[in-house]
Amino acid sequence: MDHFRYQYGQLYAESVPVDAIADAVGTPLYIYSKTTILDHVHRLREAFRSIDPLLCYAVKACSNLAVLRTLVGAGLGCDVVSGLELERAWLAGCPMEKVVFAGVGKSDDEIRAALDGRYSPLRDHASELAMPDPAGRGVVGVLNAESRSEVERIASIASELGVPARIAIRINPDIDAGAHDHTTTGRSSDKFGVPESEAAAICRDFFGHPHLRVIGLHVHLGSPIYSPTPYIRAIGTLTTLIDRVGAEGTRIEHLDLGGGIGADYETGQTPPFEVFADAICPAVRHLVDRGIRVALEPGRTIMGNAGILVVGVRHVKRQSGRRFVICDAGMNALIRPSLYGAKHFVWATRVEAGREPTERRFLPPSGEPCEVVGPVCESGDFLARGVDLPEVRLADRLAVFTAGAYGMTMASTYNDQPLPAEVMVAGDKVTIIRERQRPIDLIAPGIAHRGVAWQAEMAR
Ligand code: LLP
């Protein structure tokens, strides 16, 4: 499953004791396992091999550049949802033709930069960042459009720049994939995509446009999804639509089924990739045989179990039949438990022999239930509630598992808590891939660059 394992009571990230990393780097700290990332990619690819999909990693899951470089190096493209995610993909070396640019509300500037690298916001920083001039990087592979109004904006900007835009229309198939209400995206009441009839009308109206071509259809039903059934239903809808628009001249060559495949928050929670692939591959086979390339946008399933959050214990107190373990980070570093009621298995990084967890699943507490909480001034600031946890003392550390996806990318500085550091482990090699945020950068961002100008501002 992953490369975070206990040996003789000590949690290891690949071959390195987690406590040794925390001693050197401090907490709170995200640790990613490179071997796990690459294993997940390999297994996903193998499962879907018969249709050879274009895998575009969903950058929003974990956007650290070292993580992106690892994935791009393994041949993945990128699914980006903002102009700056696009820049990250570019910085990580992703060829633009392997980028799909989604997002329900792209700005004109973001669309411009996607069509022509001369409009990249990093252009003035190319030498500082030791990167080639983005001007010549070309057009993104596909822009996923979510409304007629957006298609019109893209057409107009593409015409202004004289660049041909390839778009995929995001379909809202009115399918409830059963994810959390906040992350279920394929119901007609959700803001995403357009109904099939509107997609067909857009194809008709833009057919033959000199600067915009509808080449694909896109769907993303929600996240996480624990069964292939919603995908199969969506493929049915999309197949009918492909034939319908085809009869009117629009040849679909790209079919993007989005992301959503779950991760194992609790041991065995998510079916293996084969269960998804064995249902999806036969359902799209006839389309692939007609020359349509299937794309997938996996995020969580690659990164979820490839990362842990390590927090330090600051205090332990017992109150009203509960044990409160107060840590140096909570919702500021990992908001998923507070925001979605998500369950992340938490355990001490060092335990007595025999107390290593055999699976990642909260058992009913044997004694007093434990509340694992952070320092933030809200009762909603918790990492786990009412759980079983070994006895811990001040300065011990806890590992929060399956935190590699939507952990750091959703972290905030609420209560002026600096953002955690991030580390990548590969075998016995440990690399700091993002320094802990410095207090000065949190309190006075840009001061290092602005120097005297800043002092003048403060004096006013
Ligand atoms: N493609 C699109 C268009 C998406 O909106 C998403 C996720 C993905 C792909 C990747 O989905 P994945 O394979 O990672 O499930 N913050 C929430 C998850 C929000 C997902 C948003 N979109 C969480 O922590 O659970």
Residues whose N, C-alpha, C, O or C-beta is under 5 A from the ligand:
A	BS01	LLP	A58 A61 A102 T183 H220 G222 S223 P224 G258 G259 G260 I261 E297 P298 G299 R300 T301 R336 Y406
